[in-house]
Amino acid sequence: MKKNKSRVLPIVGVLGCGLFLSMGTASASVAGALLLNGGSVTVSATNLTWTGFAIVNGATTLTYGAGSTLLAGGTDVTLQPLPGSLPVPINDFMAFSGIPLLDFTLDIAGPGSANTNCSIAGLAANNGACSAFAGVPIILSQGTQGTLASLGVSGTATDGTGVTSTWFGEFSETITTLSGVAGTVTPLEVQSFFGGPSSPNSNTLTTTYSGTFSASAVPEPSTVALTLLGASLLLVGLARRRKLS
């Protein structure tokens, strides 16, 4: 039993050292929460096109470079359009005014729901979610004020320091009005408006949007090397301690 315990100690030490060194890199890269308000998006059966600017929300905690923060209400954000056939990655998917080195690259949009039956029964059988067409990344669900449309996105972020971060988040908006629809807008009515689920048309819908995103640091190659060095030193120390005892 004593022999097994001595083997466990180095492993625990390696994991602890690796975690400590990895956490140390987060302060020098894009990290924190990004919240966007404002702006508008035009949605068709196959495309998303953002117009105007989104504004950084005051609750944003995102830092970049040597600890700089985004100016709440004073940093405009523009977004590149998303075509139906997504040409990922999309470099500079989110561009920040006055900060050209801050680059949010989009790698993944969606996935949407595998369910294209947006009727009440279809929603009930699929956790309340559907997509207007197969393969569309936007998820529709019923809200009290209308239909909630949400789009999950993720990718990588850089700020010119050589450190890469990963980010993920969601755009969302409640569709409260729709041409030809009276009362609370349902997912089925949104789906029908675009000709879904099998006959996409040329209809478009323009609405405002908001977005919430989270970015966290990915260790650099140098960090991995430091982790291995620290682990090696820790193992040497443990070996010497066992010899002395």
C-alpha positions as CSV (number, residue, x, y, z in Angstrom):
1,M,0.0,0.0,0.0
2,K,2.8,2.4,0.8
3,K,4.3,1.8,-2.7
4,N,1.0,2.8,-4.4
5,K,0.7,6.0,-2.4
6,S,4.1,7.1,-3.4
7,R,3.1,6.8,-7.1
8,V,0.0,8.9,-6.6
9,L,1.8,11.9,-5.1
10,P,3.8,12.8,-8.3
11,I,0.7,12.6,-10.4
12,V,-1.2,14.9,-8.1
13,G,1.7,17.3,-8.1
14,V,1.9,17.3,-11.9
15,L,-1.8,18.1,-12.2
16,G,-1.6,20.9,-9.6
17,C,1.5,22.5,-11.2
18,G,-0.1,22.4,-14.6
19,L,-3.3,24.0,-13.4
20,F,-1.4,26.8,-11.6
21,L,0.7,27.7,-14.6
22,S,-2.2,27.5,-17.0
23,M,-4.2,29.9,-14.9
24,G,-1.3,32.3,-14.9
25,T,-1.6,33.0,-18.6
26,A,-5.3,34.1,-18.5
27,S,-4.4,37.7,-17.4
28,A,-2.4,38.4,-20.6
29,S,-5.0,37.4,-23.2
30,V,-8.6,38.0,-24.3
31,A,-10.7,36.8,-21.3
32,G,-14.0,37.6,-19.6
33,A,-17.6,38.3,-20.5
34,L,-18.7,40.4,-23.5
35,L,-22.2,41.7,-23.7
36,L,-23.7,43.4,-26.7
37,N,-26.9,45.5,-27.1
38,G,-28.4,47.3,-30.0
39,G,-27.9,46.9,-33.7
40,S,-30.2,45.1,-36.0
41,V,-30.2,41.9,-38.0
42,T,-32.0,41.0,-41.2
43,V,-33.0,37.3,-41.3
44,S,-33.9,35.4,-44.4
45,A,-34.4,31.6,-45.0
46,T,-30.7,31.3,-45.8
47,N,-28.8,34.3,-44.5
48,L,-28.2,36.6,-41.5
49,T,-27.0,40.1,-42.2
50,W,-26.2,42.5,-39.4
51,T,-26.6,46.3,-40.0
52,G,-25.4,49.2,-38.0
53,F,-23.4,48.8,-34.8
54,A,-23.9,46.9,-31.6
55,I,-22.8,48.6,-28.4
56,V,-20.8,47.1,-25.6
57,N,-23.0,46.6,-22.6
58,G,-21.9,48.1,-19.2
59,A,-21.8,44.6,-17.6
60,T,-18.9,43.6,-19.9
61,T,-15.7,42.4,-18.1
62,L,-13.7,41.4,-21.2
63,T,-10.0,42.3,-21.0
64,Y,-7.3,42.2,-23.7
65,G,-3.7,43.1,-24.2
66,A,-2.0,44.1,-20.9
67,G,-5.4,44.2,-19.0
68,S,-7.2,46.8,-21.1
69,T,-11.0,46.8,-20.9
70,L,-13.6,47.6,-23.5
71,L,-15.3,51.0,-23.1
72,A,-19.0,50.3,-22.2
73,G,-21.3,52.3,-24.4
74,G,-18.4,53.7,-26.3
75,T,-17.1,50.8,-28.3
76,D,-19.0,50.0,-31.5
77,V,-19.0,46.5,-32.8
78,T,-19.7,45.4,-36.4
79,L,-20.5,41.8,-37.4
80,Q,-19.9,40.0,-40.7
81,P,-22.9,38.4,-42.4
82,L,-23.6,34.7,-42.1
83,P,-24.6,33.0,-45.4
84,G,-26.5,29.7,-45.4
85,S,-23.4,27.8,-46.4
86,L,-21.0,29.0,-43.7
87,P,-17.4,29.6,-45.0
88,V,-15.7,29.0,-41.6
89,P,-13.6,30.2,-40.2
90,I,-14.7,33.9,-40.6
91,N,-11.8,36.1,-39.5
92,D,-12.8,39.4,-37.7
93,F,-16.3,38.1,-37.4
94,M,-16.7,40.7,-34.6
95,A,-14.8,43.9,-35.2
96,F,-14.3,46.5,-32.5
97,S,-14.0,50.2,-33.3
98,G,-10.5,51.6,-32.4
99,I,-9.1,48.2,-31.5
100,P,-8.0,46.7,-34.8
101,L,-5.9,43.9,-33.1
102,L,-8.9,42.5,-31.2
103,D,-10.1,39.7,-33.5
104,F,-12.9,37.4,-32.8
105,T,-12.8,34.6,-35.4
106,L,-16.0,32.5,-35.9
107,D,-15.4,28.8,-36.2
108,I,-18.9,27.3,-35.4
109,A,-22.4,28.7,-35.8
110,G,-25.1,26.5,-34.2
111,P,-25.9,23.7,-34.4
112,G,-29.6,24.3,-34.7
113,S,-32.3,21.9,-33.6
114,A,-32.7,18.6,-35.5
115,N,-36.5,19.1,-35.1
116,T,-38.2,20.9,-37.9
117,N,-41.7,20.4,-36.6
118,C,-42.5,23.7,-35.0
119,S,-46.1,22.9,-34.1
120,I,-47.1,22.8,-30.5
121,A,-46.9,19.0,-30.5
122,G,-43.5,19.1,-32.3
123,L,-42.1,21.5,-29.7
124,A,-43.5,19.5,-26.8
125,A,-41.8,16.4,-28.1
126,N,-38.4,18.1,-28.6
127,N,-37.7,20.1,-25.4
128,G,-39.6,23.1,-26.8
129,A,-37.2,23.8,-29.6
130,C,-37.2,23.6,-33.4
131,S,-35.5,25.1,-36.5
132,A,-37.3,26.5,-39.5
133,F,-35.2,24.3,-41.9
134,A,-32.9,21.3,-41.6
135,G,-29.4,22.5,-41.0
136,V,-30.3,26.1,-40.0
137,P,-28.3,27.1,-36.9
138,I,-31.1,29.3,-35.4
139,I,-33.2,27.7,-32.7
140,L,-36.8,28.8,-32.2
141,S,-38.8,28.4,-29.0
142,Q,-42.0,29.9,-27.6
143,G,-41.7,32.8,-25.2
144,T,-44.4,34.7,-23.3
145,Q,-44.0,37.8,-25.6
146,G,-43.4,35.9,-28.8
147,T,-40.9,33.6,-30.4
148,L,-37.4,33.5,-29.0
149,A,-34.7,33.1,-31.7
150,S,-31.3,32.1,-30.5
151,L,-28.0,31.4,-32.4
152,G,-25.0,29.8,-30.7
153,V,-21.6,30.8,-31.9
154,S,-18.0,30.0,-30.9
155,G,-14.4,30.4,-32.1
156,T,-11.1,31.9,-31.2
157,A,-10.0,35.4,-30.2
158,T,-6.6,37.2,-30.3
159,D,-5.3,40.6,-29.5
160,G,-1.9,40.8,-31.1
161,T,-0.1,39.5,-28.0
162,G,0.4,36.0,-29.4
163,V,-2.0,34.4,-26.9
164,T,-5.1,32.6,-28.3
165,S,-8.3,32.4,-26.4
166,T,-11.5,30.4,-27.1
167,W,-14.9,32.1,-26.9
168,F,-18.5,31.0,-27.1
169,G,-21.9,32.6,-26.7
170,E,-25.3,33.3,-28.0
171,F,-27.2,35.9,-30.0
172,S,-30.9,36.1,-29.1
173,E,-34.0,38.1,-29.7
174,T,-37.7,37.8,-29.2
175,I,-39.8,38.1,-32.4
176,T,-42.9,40.0,-31.2
177,T,-44.3,41.1,-34.6
178,L,-44.6,39.4,-37.9
179,S,-46.3,40.4,-41.1
180,G,-49.8,38.9,-41.4
181,V,-49.8,37.6,-37.8
182,A,-52.0,38.9,-35.0
183,G,-51.3,38.1,-31.4
184,T,-48.3,36.3,-29.9
185,V,-46.0,35.1,-32.6
186,T,-45.4,31.3,-32.5
187,P,-42.4,29.3,-33.9
188,L,-44.7,27.7,-36.4
189,E,-45.7,31.1,-37.7
190,V,-42.1,32.1,-38.0
191,Q,-41.3,28.9,-39.8
192,S,-44.2,29.4,-42.2
193,F,-43.2,33.0,-42.9
194,F,-39.9,31.7,-44.3
195,G,-41.6,28.9,-46.3
196,G,-40.3,26.1,-44.0
197,P,-39.6,23.3,-43.5
198,S,-39.2,22.4,-47.2
199,S,-39.8,25.4,-49.4
200,P,-37.6,28.4,-48.4
201,N,-38.8,31.7,-49.9
202,S,-37.3,35.2,-50.3
203,N,-39.0,36.7,-47.2
204,T,-36.9,38.7,-44.8
205,L,-37.4,39.8,-41.2
206,T,-35.5,42.7,-39.6
207,T,-35.2,42.9,-35.8
208,T,-32.9,44.0,-33.0
209,Y,-30.6,41.6,-31.2
210,S,-28.4,41.2,-28.1
211,G,-25.5,38.9,-27.5
212,T,-23.7,37.4,-24.5
213,F,-20.2,35.8,-24.9
214,S,-17.5,34.3,-22.7
215,A,-13.8,34.1,-23.6
216,S,-11.1,32.1,-21.8
217,A,-7.4,31.7,-22.4
218,V,-5.8,28.7,-24.0
219,P,-2.2,28.0,-22.8
220,E,0.6,28.9,-25.2
221,P,3.2,26.3,-26.3
222,S,5.6,28.0,-23.9
223,T,3.1,27.4,-21.0
224,V,3.1,23.7,-21.8
225,A,6.9,23.7,-21.7
226,L,6.8,25.6,-18.3
227,T,4.3,23.1,-17.0
228,L,6.5,20.2,-18.0
229,L,9.6,21.9,-16.4
230,G,7.7,22.6,-13.2
231,A,6.4,19.0,-13.1
232,S,10.0,17.7,-13.6
233,L,11.3,19.8,-10.7
234,L,8.5,18.7,-8.5
235,L,9.2,15.0,-9.2
236,V,12.9,15.5,-8.4
237,G,12.0,17.1,-5.1
238,L,9.6,14.2,-4.2
239,A,12.3,11.7,-5.2
240,R,14.9,13.4,-2.9
241,R,12.3,13.5,0.0
242,R,11.7,9.8,-0.3
243,K,15.4,9.1,-0.2
244,L,15.9,11.2,2.9
245,S,13.0,9.5,4.6
